[in-house]
Amino acid sequence: MRLGLIGLGRIGAFHADTLSHLDGVDSLVVTDAVPAVTASVAERFDAEPADSPKALIGSGVDGIVIAAATDAHSVLIKAGVDAGIPVFCEKPLSGVVEEAVAIAEYVNTSGVPVQIGYPRRFDPAYVAAHDAVAGGELGWVHTVRSTTLDPAPPPREYIAVSGGIFRDCSVHDFDTVRWVTGREVVEVYATGSARGDDFFAELGDVATAQTLLTFDDGATAVVSNTRYNPRGHDVRLEVHGTADSVAAGWTDRAPLRNLERSARWPSGKPWTFFMDRLADAFRAELTAFTDVVAGRRPSPCTVEDALAVAWIAEAATRSLQQHRPVQIAEVQQ
């Protein structure tokens, strides 16, 4: 299998390493907006460099992995679909929800498989939580808690174009709770604080946020996010039902200090970076994409899934700005 990788920044270079070691991937073609980066990554991973996305798409690749900047996602997805080539694209579909709607409709009309990157769907413990809910082991679910706490904020330049904490960070939790429960979110209430670096307030963003989601069956989820968790990178999930409760992410490397006198846990080195915390999930995610390319399975995270998450993020942003609950149906109008 011959795969193309567009965008070789932090996550793109990480994907280049993963793809170059995947079974069934015989060759890799790479490109970046910066030619020197293309040359460097190509040499490091014994990949073929391409001068542009257009050249890469026309080089006979069987599938395309998009890790470019968010504002290029929809254009690159369309280019891959127009060439009839299966596409994997990092979240989100677009930084603008109207554009996300348009590209989702375009993909669905094309019939070309597109997979959106939400790696927690491939973390073994998260998969087990999903299967436990689907199998009825928890009875009916009433409470979900999903957490993403980053050890330090990204630079101002990133925040300026990210769309805000709900669109670039919370979306992983929004996708997780929707996927694990199998339910749709109908109402969102979000609050947050810009306490920390001055640029959060300057850019109209917050550094810490809490989002309360109400599902179509009455269950609720609490999503917690912050840019300031110096103990490490904390990604966890709890799902509570009438028959059982389960958790994911409670490993010996959880970045917490347990104050129970008899506790000796967690005692491992805390996770400090999302690529380390989710390395196995990223590998499983891209392995799944090779199955999509080969026609062995449908997309495990579709454009419809990504669009549903985009609507939740849109509602959360509006809720924060207007200090009120927001219905999903309201933002879809």
Disulfide bonds with the S-S distance in Angstrom:
none
